[in-house]
């Protein structure tokens, strides 16, 4: 920084020929200039920082808006989930016919699944396996089809109900037949498959 004018003082007197008004402003202005430059730097930095924050905020809001606009609509989630549940129920019933009831009920059971049989709750996949392992019935046949399917708006839960027909032969050789209405609660698993959690 270059200061063009200064006032020299000797024993408290100004040098003759200098301006009559002391140049205190110029000497102090030397410091003021530094302060002025620093103030300008801080002001620019503040402006840049403010602009950066505003830009970052704007980008985040834009990203959120895009993510929100691209999400599936609740009705779409429900419709797709209901169709997936219907297909899972059909595959469940088909497996029961071709591979047997125990195999189907184990294959489509969630780990925490619960069966309600004769007013007794059978909790968990291990208990379900044990339940079918203790059965003494032969020639077991169970047929069913969903008459109604409903899915949650979230697309990860749903339930079905409809008619079923059951037949088997007991240890005495007597044929047992029954029919009624089933009710199954389904839950979508982490891998995208559907398993029943209550039947």
BAZA-320793 format. One record per residue (C-alpha): residue number from 1; residue in one letter; x, y, z. Coordinates in nm, 2 decimals. Example, Ala and Ser with C-alpha at 12.3 -4.5 7.8 and 13.67 -1.06 7.14 Angstrom:
2
<node resi="1" resn="a" east="1.23" north="-0.45" up="0.78"/>
<node resi="2" resn="s" east="1.37" north="-0.11" up="0.71"/>
// end
This chain:
199
<node resi="1" resn="x" east="0.00" north="0.00" up="0.00"/>
<node resi="2" resn="x" east="0.14" north="0.34" up="-0.10"/>
<node resi="3" resn="x" east="0.07" north="0.65" up="0.11"/>
<node resi="4" resn="x" east="0.15" north="0.96" up="-0.09"/>
<node resi="5" resn="x" east="0.13" north="1.22" up="0.19"/>
<node resi="6" resn="x" east="0.26" north="1.21" up="0.54"/>
<node resi="7" resn="x" east="0.31" north="1.48" up="0.81"/>
<node resi="8" resn="x" east="0.64" north="1.47" up="0.98"/>
<node resi="9" resn="x" east="0.65" north="1.59" up="1.34"/>
<node resi="10" resn="x" east="0.95" north="1.72" up="1.53"/>
<node resi="11" resn="x" east="0.91" north="1.81" up="1.90"/>
<node resi="12" resn="x" east="0.54" north="1.85" up="1.85"/>
<node resi="13" resn="x" east="0.58" north="2.10" up="1.55"/>
<node resi="14" resn="x" east="0.49" north="2.05" up="1.19"/>
<node resi="15" resn="x" east="0.75" north="2.11" up="0.92"/>
<node resi="16" resn="x" east="0.70" north="2.45" up="0.77"/>
<node resi="17" resn="x" east="0.55" north="2.45" up="0.42"/>
<node resi="18" resn="x" east="0.33" north="2.15" up="0.49"/>
<node resi="19" resn="x" east="-0.05" north="2.18" up="0.48"/>
<node resi="20" resn="x" east="-0.20" north="2.36" up="0.77"/>
<node resi="21" resn="x" east="-0.43" north="2.08" up="0.86"/>
<node resi="22" resn="x" east="-0.25" north="1.77" up="1.00"/>
<node resi="23" resn="x" east="-0.28" north="1.46" up="0.79"/>
<node resi="24" resn="x" east="-0.41" north="1.25" up="1.06"/>
<node resi="25" resn="x" east="-0.67" north="1.11" up="0.82"/>
<node resi="26" resn="x" east="-0.40" north="0.98" up="0.58"/>
<node resi="27" resn="x" east="-0.19" north="0.81" up="0.85"/>
<node resi="28" resn="x" east="-0.49" north="0.66" up="1.01"/>
<node resi="29" resn="x" east="-0.64" north="0.58" up="0.67"/>
<node resi="30" resn="x" east="-0.34" north="0.35" up="0.62"/>
<node resi="31" resn="x" east="-0.48" north="0.13" up="0.89"/>
<node resi="32" resn="x" east="-0.84" north="0.20" up="0.78"/>
<node resi="33" resn="x" east="-0.74" north="0.08" up="0.44"/>
<node resi="34" resn="x" east="-0.63" north="-0.25" up="0.58"/>
<node resi="35" resn="x" east="-0.95" north="-0.28" up="0.78"/>
<node resi="36" resn="x" east="-1.14" north="-0.18" up="0.47"/>
<node resi="37" resn="x" east="-0.98" north="-0.46" up="0.27"/>
<node resi="38" resn="x" east="-1.03" north="-0.71" up="0.54"/>
<node resi="39" resn="x" east="-1.40" north="-0.61" up="0.57"/>
<node resi="40" resn="x" east="-1.43" north="-0.65" up="0.19"/>
<node resi="41" resn="x" east="-1.28" north="-0.99" up="0.20"/>
<node resi="42" resn="x" east="-1.51" north="-1.10" up="0.48"/>
<node resi="43" resn="x" east="-1.81" north="-0.96" up="0.30"/>
<node resi="44" resn="x" east="-1.72" north="-1.15" up="-0.02"/>
<node resi="45" resn="x" east="-1.66" north="-1.47" up="0.18"/>
<node resi="46" resn="x" east="-1.99" north="-1.42" up="0.36"/>
<node resi="47" resn="x" east="-2.17" north="-1.37" up="0.02"/>
<node resi="48" resn="x" east="-2.00" north="-1.68" up="-0.13"/>
<node resi="49" resn="x" east="-2.08" north="-1.89" up="0.18"/>
<node resi="50" resn="x" east="-2.44" north="-1.76" up="0.17"/>
<node resi="51" resn="x" east="-2.47" north="-1.84" up="-0.20"/>
<node resi="52" resn="x" east="-2.32" north="-2.19" up="-0.14"/>
<node resi="53" resn="x" east="-2.57" north="-2.26" up="0.14"/>
<node resi="54" resn="x" east="-2.86" north="-2.14" up="-0.07"/>
<node resi="55" resn="x" east="-2.74" north="-2.35" up="-0.37"/>
<node resi="56" resn="x" east="-2.69" north="-2.66" up="-0.16"/>
<node resi="57" resn="x" east="-3.04" north="-2.61" up="0.00"/>
<node resi="58" resn="x" east="-3.18" north="-2.56" up="-0.35"/>
<node resi="59" resn="x" east="-3.02" north="-2.88" up="-0.48"/>
<node resi="60" resn="x" east="-3.14" north="-3.08" up="-0.18"/>
<node resi="61" resn="x" east="-3.50" north="-2.95" up="-0.22"/>
<node resi="62" resn="x" east="-3.49" north="-3.03" up="-0.59"/>
<node resi="63" resn="x" east="-3.37" north="-3.38" up="-0.52"/>
<node resi="64" resn="x" east="-3.63" north="-3.44" up="-0.26"/>
<node resi="65" resn="x" east="-3.90" north="-3.31" up="-0.49"/>
<node resi="66" resn="x" east="-3.78" north="-3.54" up="-0.77"/>
<node resi="67" resn="x" east="-3.78" north="-3.84" up="-0.54"/>
<node resi="68" resn="x" east="-4.13" north="-3.76" up="-0.41"/>
<node resi="69" resn="x" east="-4.26" north="-3.71" up="-0.76"/>
<node resi="70" resn="x" east="-4.11" north="-4.05" up="-0.87"/>
<node resi="71" resn="x" east="-4.26" north="-4.25" up="-0.59"/>
<node resi="72" resn="x" east="-4.53" north="-4.50" up="-0.67"/>
<node resi="73" resn="x" east="-4.88" north="-4.38" up="-0.60"/>
<node resi="74" resn="x" east="-5.05" north="-4.55" up="-0.31"/>
<node resi="75" resn="x" east="-5.32" north="-4.70" up="-0.54"/>
<node resi="76" resn="x" east="-5.04" north="-4.84" up="-0.76"/>
<node resi="77" resn="x" east="-4.88" north="-5.00" up="-0.46"/>
<node resi="78" resn="x" east="-5.21" north="-5.15" up="-0.35"/>
<node resi="79" resn="x" east="-5.29" north="-5.28" up="-0.70"/>
<node resi="80" resn="x" east="-4.95" north="-5.43" up="-0.76"/>
<node resi="81" resn="x" east="-4.93" north="-5.59" up="-0.41"/>
<node resi="82" resn="x" east="-5.28" north="-5.73" up="-0.44"/>
<node resi="83" resn="x" east="-5.19" north="-5.90" up="-0.77"/>
<node resi="84" resn="x" east="-4.86" north="-6.04" up="-0.62"/>
<node resi="85" resn="x" east="-5.06" north="-6.18" up="-0.32"/>
<node resi="86" resn="x" east="-5.31" north="-6.34" up="-0.56"/>
<node resi="87" resn="x" east="-5.03" north="-6.51" up="-0.75"/>
<node resi="88" resn="x" east="-4.86" north="-6.62" up="-0.42"/>
<node resi="89" resn="x" east="-5.19" north="-6.77" up="-0.30"/>
<node resi="90" resn="x" east="-5.24" north="-6.95" up="-0.63"/>
<node resi="91" resn="x" east="-4.88" north="-7.09" up="-0.61"/>
<node resi="92" resn="x" east="-4.94" north="-7.19" up="-0.25"/>
<node resi="93" resn="x" east="-5.26" north="-7.38" up="-0.33"/>
<node resi="94" resn="x" east="-5.10" north="-7.55" up="-0.64"/>
<node resi="95" resn="x" east="-4.80" north="-7.67" up="-0.43"/>
<node resi="96" resn="x" east="-5.04" north="-7.81" up="-0.17"/>
<node resi="97" resn="x" east="-5.20" north="-8.03" up="-0.45"/>
<node resi="98" resn="x" east="-4.88" north="-8.14" up="-0.62"/>
<node resi="99" resn="x" east="-4.63" north="-8.17" up="-0.33"/>
<node resi="100" resn="x" east="-4.85" north="-8.21" up="-0.03"/>
<node resi="101" resn="x" east="-5.00" north="-7.98" up="0.24"/>
<node resi="102" resn="x" east="-4.71" north="-8.00" up="0.48"/>
<node resi="103" resn="x" east="-4.45" north="-7.90" up="0.22"/>
<node resi="104" resn="x" east="-4.67" north="-7.61" up="0.10"/>
<node resi="105" resn="x" east="-4.74" north="-7.47" up="0.44"/>
<node resi="106" resn="x" east="-4.37" north="-7.48" up="0.53"/>
<node resi="107" resn="x" east="-4.25" north="-7.33" up="0.20"/>
<node resi="108" resn="x" east="-4.49" north="-7.03" up="0.22"/>
<node resi="109" resn="x" east="-4.46" north="-6.97" up="0.59"/>
<node resi="110" resn="x" east="-4.27" north="-6.67" up="0.73"/>
<node resi="111" resn="x" east="-4.03" north="-6.75" up="1.01"/>
<node resi="112" resn="x" east="-4.28" north="-6.59" up="1.26"/>
<node resi="113" resn="x" east="-4.59" north="-6.74" up="1.10"/>
<node resi="114" resn="x" east="-4.89" north="-6.85" up="1.31"/>
<node resi="115" resn="x" east="-5.14" north="-7.12" up="1.23"/>
<node resi="116" resn="x" east="-5.48" north="-7.14" up="1.40"/>
<node resi="117" resn="x" east="-5.59" north="-7.50" up="1.41"/>
<node resi="118" resn="x" east="-5.88" north="-7.61" up="1.63"/>
<node resi="119" resn="x" east="-5.86" north="-7.29" up="1.84"/>
<node resi="120" resn="x" east="-5.49" north="-7.36" up="1.91"/>
<node resi="121" resn="x" east="-5.22" north="-7.12" up="1.79"/>
<node resi="122" resn="x" east="-4.91" north="-7.28" up="1.64"/>
<node resi="123" resn="x" east="-4.64" north="-7.02" up="1.65"/>
<node resi="124" resn="x" east="-4.33" north="-7.02" up="1.43"/>
<node resi="125" resn="x" east="-4.20" north="-7.23" up="1.15"/>
<node resi="126" resn="x" east="-4.04" north="-7.49" up="1.37"/>
<node resi="127" resn="x" east="-4.37" north="-7.54" up="1.55"/>
<node resi="128" resn="x" east="-4.55" north="-7.57" up="1.22"/>
<node resi="129" resn="x" east="-4.31" north="-7.83" up="1.10"/>
<node resi="130" resn="x" east="-4.36" north="-8.03" up="1.42"/>
<node resi="131" resn="x" east="-4.74" north="-7.99" up="1.39"/>
<node resi="132" resn="x" east="-4.75" north="-8.15" up="1.05"/>
<node resi="133" resn="x" east="-4.49" north="-8.41" up="1.15"/>
<node resi="134" resn="x" east="-4.73" north="-8.54" up="1.42"/>
<node resi="135" resn="x" east="-5.03" north="-8.58" up="1.19"/>
<node resi="136" resn="x" east="-5.15" north="-8.94" up="1.14"/>
<node resi="137" resn="x" east="-5.39" north="-8.85" up="0.86"/>
<node resi="138" resn="x" east="-5.34" north="-9.01" up="0.51"/>
<node resi="139" resn="x" east="-5.44" north="-8.90" up="0.16"/>
<node resi="140" resn="x" east="-5.47" north="-8.54" up="0.27"/>
<node resi="141" resn="x" east="-5.62" north="-8.31" up="0.02"/>
<node resi="142" resn="x" east="-5.67" north="-7.94" up="0.07"/>
<node resi="143" resn="x" east="-5.80" north="-7.71" up="-0.21"/>
<node resi="144" resn="x" east="-5.87" north="-7.35" up="-0.19"/>
<node resi="145" resn="x" east="-5.89" north="-7.03" up="-0.40"/>
<node resi="146" resn="x" east="-5.91" north="-6.66" up="-0.29"/>
<node resi="147" resn="x" east="-6.25" north="-6.50" up="-0.33"/>
<node resi="148" resn="x" east="-6.11" north="-6.16" up="-0.20"/>
<node resi="149" resn="x" east="-5.77" north="-6.01" up="-0.19"/>
<node resi="150" resn="x" east="-5.68" north="-5.68" up="-0.02"/>
<node resi="151" resn="x" east="-5.34" north="-5.51" up="0.02"/>
<node resi="152" resn="x" east="-5.23" north="-5.22" up="0.23"/>
<node resi="153" resn="x" east="-5.15" north="-4.88" up="0.07"/>
<node resi="154" resn="x" east="-4.78" north="-4.94" up="0.17"/>
<node resi="155" resn="x" east="-4.77" north="-5.25" up="-0.05"/>
<node resi="156" resn="x" east="-4.61" north="-5.47" up="0.21"/>
<node resi="157" resn="x" east="-4.91" north="-5.64" up="0.38"/>
<node resi="158" resn="x" east="-5.23" north="-5.79" up="0.27"/>
<node resi="159" resn="x" east="-5.49" north="-6.06" up="0.33"/>
<node resi="160" resn="x" east="-5.71" north="-6.31" up="0.15"/>
<node resi="161" resn="x" east="-6.01" north="-6.52" up="0.22"/>
<node resi="162" resn="x" east="-6.23" north="-6.76" up="0.03"/>
<node resi="163" resn="x" east="-6.37" north="-7.12" up="0.03"/>
<node resi="164" resn="x" east="-6.17" north="-7.43" up="0.10"/>
<node resi="165" resn="x" east="-6.24" north="-7.81" up="0.07"/>
<node resi="166" resn="x" east="-6.05" north="-8.06" up="0.29"/>
<node resi="167" resn="x" east="-6.05" north="-8.44" up="0.29"/>
<node resi="168" resn="x" east="-5.83" north="-8.71" up="0.45"/>
<node resi="169" resn="x" east="-5.83" north="-9.06" up="0.58"/>
<node resi="170" resn="x" east="-5.78" north="-9.12" up="0.95"/>
<node resi="171" resn="x" east="-5.61" north="-9.41" up="1.12"/>
<node resi="172" resn="x" east="-5.94" north="-9.61" up="1.13"/>
<node resi="173" resn="x" east="-5.97" north="-9.58" up="0.76"/>
<node resi="174" resn="x" east="-6.26" north="-9.34" up="0.78"/>
<node resi="175" resn="x" east="-6.27" north="-9.06" up="0.53"/>
<node resi="176" resn="x" east="-6.29" north="-8.71" up="0.68"/>
<node resi="177" resn="x" east="-6.44" north="-8.42" up="0.48"/>
<node resi="178" resn="x" east="-6.48" north="-8.06" up="0.56"/>
<node resi="179" resn="x" east="-6.53" north="-7.73" up="0.40"/>
<node resi="180" resn="x" east="-6.53" north="-7.37" up="0.51"/>
<node resi="181" resn="x" east="-6.37" north="-7.03" up="0.47"/>
<node resi="182" resn="x" east="-6.00" north="-6.97" up="0.50"/>
<node resi="183" resn="x" east="-5.84" north="-6.64" up="0.60"/>
<node resi="184" resn="x" east="-5.47" north="-6.57" up="0.54"/>
<node resi="185" resn="x" east="-5.26" north="-6.27" up="0.62"/>
<node resi="186" resn="x" east="-4.96" north="-6.21" up="0.39"/>
<node resi="187" resn="x" east="-4.64" north="-6.00" up="0.44"/>
<node resi="188" resn="x" east="-4.38" north="-5.91" up="0.18"/>
<node resi="189" resn="x" east="-4.03" north="-6.03" up="0.27"/>
<node resi="190" resn="x" east="-3.70" north="-5.85" up="0.24"/>
<node resi="191" resn="x" east="-3.62" north="-6.05" up="-0.08"/>
<node resi="192" resn="x" east="-3.95" north="-5.94" up="-0.24"/>
<node resi="193" resn="x" east="-4.14" north="-6.27" up="-0.20"/>
<node resi="194" resn="x" east="-4.47" north="-6.30" up="-0.01"/>
<node resi="195" resn="x" east="-4.51" north="-6.53" up="0.29"/>
<node resi="196" resn="x" east="-4.81" north="-6.59" up="0.51"/>
<node resi="197" resn="x" east="-4.78" north="-6.47" up="0.87"/>
<node resi="198" resn="x" east="-5.13" north="-6.60" up="0.98"/>
<node resi="199" resn="x" east="-5.35" north="-6.87" up="0.85"/>
// end
